[in-house]
Amino acid sequence: MTRRYFGTDGVRGIVGETLTLDLVERLGRAAAAWTPAEAVLIGRDTRGSGPALERALAKGVCSAGKTAALSGVLPTPAVALLAETRLGAVVSASHNPPEYNGVKLFAPGGHKLADADEETIEALLAEPPGAEGEVREEERPAERYLELILDRFGSSLRGLRIAVDCANGAYSHIAPQAFQALGASVSAVGAEPDGRNINVGCGATDLSLLQRTVRGGAFDLGVAFDGDGDRLLAVDGAGEPVDGDQILAVLALHLGVDTVAVTTMTNLGFHRLMEERRIRVLTTDVGDRYVLEALRRDKALLGGEQSGHIVYLRDHVTGDGLAAALLLCRALEGRSLTEAAAVMRRFPQARKDVRVQERALSQALLGEIARIDAELGPEGRALVRPSGTEPLVRVLVEAPGLAKAREVCDTIATLVRRELG
């Protein structure tokens, strides 16, 4: 059975067009009917559409005879961590623009749903309302989450000067508090959500605000989250970007793991470093859910994506931007972030997102991409994949030189645009 609504990470769409109140209500009812749990913990990010969709989701949950526990604005990883024996649900479109919203689901225990689970939930979308449950307010969810994260991942940050970009999202109040509580000197930006500015010119999807902030002040580093808090990227003291691959490399060496899970997007330089250090690498499809599946299957602890999803399963159940940021600060061990990240040689990459009418790649197009990939040889590669959340095809090319990577990337983007645009 092919999933109609679920994508790479939950159900997403443009509010009022591909994501409606009716769909969200039916999704709440279907998910509540699917889970054996008696309650659903619901959180949301700071989008203006969030409260109405939260109410629709809760209405659906109650119409399946279950309890909807409302947490208000709460990061995605907080919902996963606090849900425990309940189903977790987050009204969020993560890193997408403000006009998007969606629903992410976590099985009891904080596990992301498997494809088969999502297929089953979709099959229940037409179920009629049944027994009536109740809605209640969750007690101190943000405070409880912050206490857990500080206890499990915190260390003294006294003397550290850090800029924190909260993407005008769910971490806007929590993240600055966390760093201040550990003794850091904190300057928060992107921390004034108004319902329309989540991920706009800020956060992990756009480091420009964080770079300007760090370059305009005296900071040791800056960290940036996305709107729902499950991604982390950073900049060093000079404002230069440090991506998820580099963060993962720093953490892998600091934490002394013997296995790391990554996706097909991960830089070749990361693979070379792991080979040198004799750390086994598990490579999955794009999506942190697949990274999590690989970690649990192989009983490993650390994984992540270039986009900033960092997963560390000691004392947690999913990827967490704040936990990852605190681990990164601890891993510096007196070094600058520039020094720490230099352990990994990053192969030059060129990327393009091509807006398309149809995301399915034909066999002819796949064959041409494979031919170009083979020509790049062992020191390069071409990767093309449809976005799981937007009408885009993403093109990534690595090569020994940036000029060559850009040239090949442009060539493939033109081919994709010509066939699918």
C-alpha positions in Angstrom: 0.0 0.0 0.0 1.4 3.4 -1.0 1.2 6.2 1.6 -0.9 9.1 0.3 -0.4 11.7 3.1 2.7 10.7 5.1 6.0 11.8 3.7 9.6 11.7 5.0 8.6 13.0 8.4 4.9 13.0 9.1 2.1 14.6 7.2 2.7 18.1 5.9 1.2 20.6 3.5 0.2 24.2 2.9 -2.5 25.1 5.4 -5.9 25.4 3.9 -4.8 23.8 0.6 -3.1 20.4 1.1 -3.5 20.4 4.9 -7.0 21.1 6.2 -8.6 21.0 9.6 -10.7 18.1 8.4 -7.6 16.1 7.5 -5.9 16.8 10.8 -9.0 15.9 12.8 -9.3 12.6 10.8 -5.6 12.0 11.4 -6.0 12.5 15.1 -8.9 10.0 15.2 -7.1 7.4 13.1 -3.8 7.7 15.1 -5.7 7.4 18.4 -7.6 4.4 17.1 -4.4 2.8 15.9 -2.4 3.1 19.2 -3.1 1.0 22.2 -2.2 4.0 24.4 -5.0 5.6 26.2 -3.7 9.2 25.8 -2.0 11.4 23.2 0.5 14.1 24.2 0.1 17.0 21.8 2.7 19.8 21.3 3.1 22.4 18.5 5.5 24.9 17.1 4.9 28.7 16.8 3.1 28.9 13.5 0.0 31.0 13.5 -2.0 28.0 12.2 -0.9 25.9 15.2 -3.7 26.5 17.7 -6.5 25.8 15.2 -4.8 22.6 14.0 -4.0 21.6 17.6 -7.8 21.9 18.4 -8.7 19.8 15.3 -6.1 17.1 16.2 -7.4 17.0 19.8 -11.0 16.7 18.6 -10.0 13.8 16.5 -8.2 12.1 19.4 -11.3 12.5 21.6 -13.6 11.2 19.0 -11.7 7.9 19.2 -12.4 7.7 23.0 -8.9 8.8 24.0 -7.5 11.6 26.1 -5.7 14.6 24.4 -3.1 16.1 26.7 -2.3 19.6 25.4 1.3 21.0 25.9 1.1 24.2 23.9 4.3 25.3 22.2 6.9 22.5 22.8 9.8 21.2 20.7 9.4 18.0 18.8 12.0 16.1 20.8 10.3 17.2 24.1 7.1 15.6 23.0 9.0 12.4 22.1 10.7 12.4 25.5 7.7 13.2 27.6 5.2 11.0 25.9 6.5 7.9 27.6 3.6 5.4 27.5 1.4 7.8 25.4 1.3 8.5 21.7 3.1 11.7 20.9 1.9 14.2 18.3 3.4 17.4 17.2 1.6 20.0 15.1 4.6 21.3 13.1 6.1 21.5 9.6 9.6 21.5 11.1 12.0 23.5 8.8 9.4 24.4 6.2 8.1 28.0 5.6 5.4 29.5 7.8 2.5 28.7 5.4 3.2 25.0 5.9 2.1 22.9 8.8 1.8 19.3 9.6 1.6 16.5 12.1 4.4 14.3 13.4 3.7 11.2 15.4 5.7 9.2 17.9 4.7 5.7 19.1 4.7 5.1 22.9 8.3 5.2 24.0 9.2 8.1 21.7 9.8 5.9 18.6 9.1 7.3 15.1 6.5 5.3 13.2 7.5 2.8 10.6 6.2 3.0 7.1 3.8 0.1 7.8 2.4 1.9 10.8 1.7 5.0 8.7 0.0 2.9 6.1 -2.3 1.4 8.8 -3.2 4.9 10.1 -4.0 6.1 6.6 -6.3 3.1 6.2 -8.2 4.3 9.3 -8.7 7.9 8.0 -12.3 7.2 7.0 -13.3 5.8 10.3 -16.4 7.6 11.8 -16.3 9.2 15.3 -16.9 6.9 18.2 -16.9 7.2 22.0 -16.0 10.7 23.4 -12.7 11.2 25.2 -11.4 14.3 27.1 -9.0 17.2 26.6 -6.8 18.3 29.4 -3.7 20.5 29.9 -0.3 18.9 30.5 1.4 20.1 33.6 4.7 22.1 33.2 5.9 20.3 30.0 8.6 22.8 29.0 10.0 23.0 32.5 10.1 19.2 32.9 11.8 18.8 29.5 14.4 21.4 30.3 15.2 19.8 33.6 15.7 16.4 31.9 18.0 17.8 29.2 20.2 19.8 31.6 20.5 16.8 33.9 21.4 14.3 31.1 23.4 16.4 28.7 24.5 19.5 30.5 28.0 20.5 31.7 29.6 23.7 32.9 29.7 26.3 30.1 31.1 29.0 32.3 33.1 31.4 30.2 31.6 30.3 26.9 30.2 33.1 24.8 27.5 31.7 22.5 24.9 33.1 20.1 21.7 31.1 19.9 19.4 31.3 16.9 16.0 29.8 17.8 14.4 30.2 14.4 11.5 32.0 16.0 10.3 28.6 16.8 9.6 26.2 19.7 13.0 26.8 21.4 12.6 30.5 21.6 12.4 30.5 25.4 13.8 27.2 26.3 17.2 27.1 24.6 18.5 30.5 25.9 17.5 29.4 29.4 19.4 26.2 29.1 22.7 27.8 28.1 22.3 30.5 30.8 21.6 27.9 33.4 24.9 26.2 32.6 26.9 29.4 33.0 27.3 30.6 29.4 27.1 34.2 28.2 24.2 34.0 25.8 22.9 36.3 23.0 19.6 35.0 21.6 18.3 35.9 18.1 15.3 34.6 16.2 13.6 34.3 19.6 10.5 36.5 19.0 7.9 34.4 17.3 4.9 36.1 15.9 3.2 33.2 14.1 4.5 34.3 10.7 8.3 34.4 11.1 9.3 30.8 11.9 12.3 29.8 9.9 12.2 33.1 8.0 15.7 34.4 7.4 16.9 32.6 10.5 17.5 29.2 12.1 19.1 26.0 10.8 17.7 26.6 7.3 19.3 30.1 6.9 22.4 30.8 8.9 22.8 34.4 7.7 21.3 36.0 10.9 23.5 33.8 13.1 26.6 34.6 11.0 26.0 38.3 11.1 25.5 38.1 14.9 28.7 36.2 15.6 30.8 38.3 13.2 29.4 41.5 14.8 30.2 40.5 18.3 32.7 38.6 20.5 31.5 35.0 20.5 33.1 31.6 20.7 30.5 30.0 18.5 26.8 30.1 17.5 24.2 27.4 17.3 21.0 27.4 15.2 17.9 25.3 15.6 15.0 24.8 13.2 11.4 25.7 14.0 10.5 22.6 15.9 13.9 22.0 17.5 15.0 18.6 16.0 17.9 20.1 14.0 21.1 21.8 15.0 23.7 23.6 12.9 26.5 25.8 14.1 29.0 28.6 13.1 32.5 29.0 14.5 33.9 32.1 16.1 34.5 33.6 12.7 31.0 32.9 11.6 31.9 30.1 9.3 29.2 27.3 8.9 29.7 23.9 10.6 27.2 21.4 9.2 25.7 18.3 10.6 28.4 16.0 9.2 31.1 18.0 10.9 29.2 18.2 14.2 28.6 14.4 14.0 32.4 13.9 13.3 33.3 15.9 16.4 30.8 14.0 18.6 31.8 10.6 17.2 35.4 11.1 18.3 34.6 12.7 21.6 32.0 10.1 22.6 34.2 7.2 21.5 31.5 5.3 19.7 32.3 2.3 17.4 29.4 2.8 15.0 27.6 5.8 13.5 24.5 5.9 11.3 24.3 8.5 8.5 22.3 9.0 5.3 23.3 9.0 1.6 23.7 12.8 1.8 26.6 12.6 4.2 29.9 14.1 2.9 32.6 11.8 1.6 35.0 13.4 4.0 33.0 12.0 6.9 33.4 8.5 5.5 37.1 8.9 5.0 37.6 10.1 8.7 35.5 7.2 10.0 37.6 4.8 8.0 40.8 6.2 9.4 39.4 5.9 13.0 38.0 2.5 12.4 34.5 3.5 13.2 31.8 1.5 11.4 29.3 3.6 9.3 25.7 2.5 8.6 24.3 4.4 5.6 20.5 4.8 5.3 18.0 6.6 3.1 17.5 10.3 3.8 15.4 11.0 6.9 16.2 10.8 10.6 13.6 8.1 11.0 15.8 5.8 9.0 18.9 6.8 11.0 16.9 5.9 14.1 15.8 2.5 12.7 19.5 1.7 11.8 20.7 2.7 15.3 18.1 0.6 17.1 18.6 -2.4 14.7 22.4 -2.4 15.4 22.1 -1.3 19.0 24.2 1.8 18.3 23.9 5.2 19.9 25.0 8.0 17.5 23.8 9.1 14.1 22.7 12.0 12.1 22.3 14.0 8.9 24.1 16.8 7.2 21.0 18.9 7.6 21.5 18.9 11.3 19.5 16.0 12.7 21.8 14.6 15.4 20.7 11.5 17.3 22.3 10.3 20.5 20.3 7.5 22.1 22.0 7.4 25.5 19.4 8.9 27.8 17.1 10.0 24.9 14.7 8.4 22.4 15.1 10.6 19.3 17.1 13.5 17.7 17.2 16.6 19.8 18.7 19.9 18.7 19.3 21.2 22.3 20.8 18.0 23.5 23.1 17.9 20.5 24.2 21.6 21.1 25.1 20.8 24.7 27.0 17.7 23.6 28.9 19.8 21.0 29.9 22.4 23.6 31.1 19.7 25.9 33.1 18.1 23.1 35.1 21.2 22.5 37.2 20.5 25.6 38.9 23.9 25.6 39.3 24.0 21.8 37.7 26.4 19.4 34.9 25.0 17.2 37.2 25.7 14.2 39.9 23.5 15.7 37.5 20.7 16.6 35.7 20.7 13.2 39.1 20.7 11.3 39.5 17.0 12.1 37.2 16.3 9.1 38.2 17.2 5.6 35.0 18.3 3.9 34.8 17.5 0.2 33.4 20.4 -1.9 29.7 20.1 -2.5 27.2 21.9 -4.8 23.5 21.6 -4.1 20.4 22.8 -5.9 16.7 22.4 -5.2 14.8 22.2 -8.4 11.1 23.1 -8.2 9.1 20.5 -10.2 5.6 19.6 -11.2 6.2 15.9 -10.9 8.8 14.3 -8.4 9.1 10.8 -9.9 12.4 10.4 -11.8 12.1 8.4 -15.1 14.4 5.5 -15.8 16.0 7.5 -18.6 16.8 10.4 -16.2 18.1 8.0 -13.6 20.3 6.3 -16.2 21.8 9.7 -17.2 22.5 10.6 -13.6 24.2 7.2 -13.0 26.4 7.8 -16.0 27.5 11.3 -14.7 28.0 9.8 -11.2 30.4 7.1 -12.7 32.4 9.7 -14.5 33.1 11.5 -11.2 35.0 8.4 -10.0 35.9 7.5 -6.4 36.6 11.2 -5.4 33.1 12.4 -6.2 29.5 11.5 -6.6 26.1 12.7 -7.8 22.9 12.2 -5.7 19.5 13.2 -6.9 16.3 12.6 -4.8 12.8 13.9 -4.6 11.9 16.0 -1.4 9.6 14.1 0.9 7.9 17.3 2.0 7.9 19.9 -0.9 7.5 19.8 -4.7 11.3 19.8 -5.2 14.0 17.5 -6.5 17.2 17.9 -4.6 20.5 17.6 -6.4 23.8 17.1 -4.6 27.2 16.8 -6.3 30.6 16.2 -4.6 33.9 16.5 -6.4 37.6 17.3 -5.5 37.1 20.9 -6.6 34.1 23.3 -6.0 34.1 24.5 -9.7 33.7 20.9 -10.9 31.0 20.2 -8.4 29.0 23.3 -9.4 29.4 22.5 -13.1 28.0 19.0 -12.7 25.3 20.1 -10.4 24.1 22.7 -12.9 24.1 20.1 -15.6 21.9 17.6 -13.6 19.6 20.4 -12.4 19.0 21.4 -16.0 18.2 17.8 -16.9 15.7 17.5 -14.0 14.1 20.8 -14.8 13.7 19.9 -18.5 12.0 16.7 -17.7 10.0 17.5 -14.5 9.7 21.2 -14.2 
